[in-house]
Amino acid sequence: MIGGYSLHGHAIVSADDRIANCDGVTPSALRFEADWTRFQAAIDRACLTVLGRRGHQINPNVKGRNRLVLSSNARGVERRDDAWWWNPEEAPLGDALARAAPDGGIVVVPGGRRVFDFFLSAGFDEFHLARAPLVKIPGGIPIFSQVNADISAEQILAANGLVPGLPEVINPTASVDVTIWRRV
């Protein structure tokens, strides 16, 4: 927890720990209604959603939720018409959170990979990891930069101080489950 903020990562990954294809687009094979419903409910409860520039551009903010967009094109922390924008090279995380969501609360982090990498080092309090074991995305974008043939998303979360809860099957037909990893 960082000064009144609880950082919650959310991702669905393929069997090979990918979140998107090589073009950075989440394929339809990795989209499941139950996962989407859970994710939308989490964003509804959050004081802030943090994502990368590309994710912000691809996913319009139709509900007008409070967003913080990581971008090297931002100057520190700045308010733009569409969201708060933040360059971590120019302002610390605590400053960005305080500006974008001064009352604190749950911060939902849906990625992409660079955003997940940043918050992995900053310290997730929870990570909601959904897995679609019947889907593979060869050459796709991994959830974390450290993912390779020998290191899974689960191993990376564990190595960063998170402990898994019991998995919950959310789509029995596709064998999709979600596990909430929590900092002890």
C-alpha angles and dihedrals in degrees: 000000000000114000099315096330126110112204114216121184119203126192143146115213136190124238087272094051096255125147098186144007122265090277092058095252122129105237120230089243087069095051118097126172095224092053092046092050092051091047094049091050090052092051090048089057095045128097090211142011117212120200142147126269094256093050089048092052095045095046111050115215095237094162093051094236120174107269136185114198120202110219137152086218093068123094105228106298115339137170115232129177094264103037148324110292124206137186109200089202090064105035134028121248093248091057092049093050093046092052097044099039110014095176095059127224138130117347114200116209114193096172146190112225098273090048091049090049091051095049093043087063092040090054125258114222090201136007120197104205117187116188129201101196095183093058125082126183108193111205091008129140113277122228091239129021089237093063113114137136091294104039121060128197088252092054090050093050091048092048088054095056102267124131123205125239122207114298117248118211107228099172114027094183092059094031090238115163137172127217123192112217115201135191110243 
